[in-house]
């Protein structure tokens, strides 16, 4: 079985979230949530919520699943729209500020041999 959770338009740069996502890819869901809960990064908290949502979606499909057998099969971070702002600098010029957003997609599955 598999389930998916998507978080869109998250106000954090995809580069910052990908650093953390690379650490938990293909990990067990419970292990990944424990790992992310001790990290101080903003992206870790957001990623933990999306992983928890995907796990809950899978458990709602089948109530008899063992949570130990659930793992993250796919985890990818896509860039969303960028909000463009300007900041005044010297001599009447303007500096561009890019406020980037992310789309986070998590897909979880149960291990095949353990069913």
Secondary structure, DSSP 8 states (H G I E B T S, - for coil): -EEEEEEEEESS-HHHHHHHHHHHTT-BHHHHHHHHHT---HHHHHHHHHHHHHHHHHHHH-TT--GGGEEEEEEEEEE---EEEEEE-GGG-EEEEEE--EEEEEEEEE-GGG-
